[in-house]
């Protein structure tokens, strides 16, 4: 990208560029800044593209926000230098990630993330790299958010709340080996929970199965309307 000034000016373009624009095009530092912005936003773009896909899982919503926060925290020194980012700026970017999550956040997002075995290693590695508090993008810790989600699901049923909380606790301390119900991390989380042991997760299984089947957004519905030529019609009014 830093070679673009030479490429642009060497082409015989029949365009009368203003002097200030021409000077900007010929400034290498400007293009270095553009390249740095591309690096800065690359993970954001990747996460948005994934979440709009048909194979994205509900648990990946919280995961994508964590991925963006981690990306901002670990920007290469040359990118931070090109964008003149201080530690305070990175802290503000992390705060912005948390704020954006709060606009859509429900405790079930945290519960889905915590009960998807695919992200167990990711969660442990991020905690080791940034400390446990890094995982808490909401107002409460991630485990508190999970317990809050379970409490909301059972409403006023105190006994069911205790049973589900206990089963959730058993899940979090389970031994991960070949006999684990969730050893096949390459399966969709709803498929793993559908095959989970009823004797251990009899009360937690059905609600989590429903949560993990939830879509990440309205993209699939939007594509359906578009493919059926119903983008602007009475059906959508």
Buried (B, 14 or more C-beta within 10 A) or exposed (E): EEEBBEEBEEEEEEEEEEEEEBEEBBEEEBBBBEBBEEBBEEBBEBBBEBBBEEEBBBBBBBBBBBBBBBBBBEBEEEBBEBBEBEEEEBEEBBEEBBEBBEEEBBBBBBBBBBBBBBBBEBBEEBBEEBEEEBBBBBEEBBBBBBBBBBBEBBEEEEEBBEBBBEBBEEBEEEEEEEEBBBEEBEBBBBEBBBEBEEEEBEBBBEBBBBBBBBEBBEBEEEEEBEEEEEEEEEEEE
